[in-house]
């Protein structure tokens, strides 16, 4: 079975249309169509991971064809990323976390440093310098 056929099978197994899968994964319906086409493009690892999570199939099976298609109950619980499982009850903290995750990689370290500096100003406590970083 080709990767394209596995993606189509996983989508159908989950009862999703191409448009619905695309919406959940964050791509256009046409991208899902390309992933499923006989000579279509292969999705990025991040998109393939999302397809596996959304459709409830094993990532390894989807990516390589090895293993079982469906997740066992234990694997399903283990598939939840620790960062995604954190419970954030404060709406402001949730906004900050969402902004950080959506920021470009090059902007993440400066965002953390800014938050740390603001926390220092608020609490009046300085922090020790991290090795390799200027203060």
Helices and strands as residue ranges (DSSP letters): H 3-13, H 18-25, H 29-36, H 45-55, H 59-64, H 73-78, H 82-85, H 91-102, H 105-123
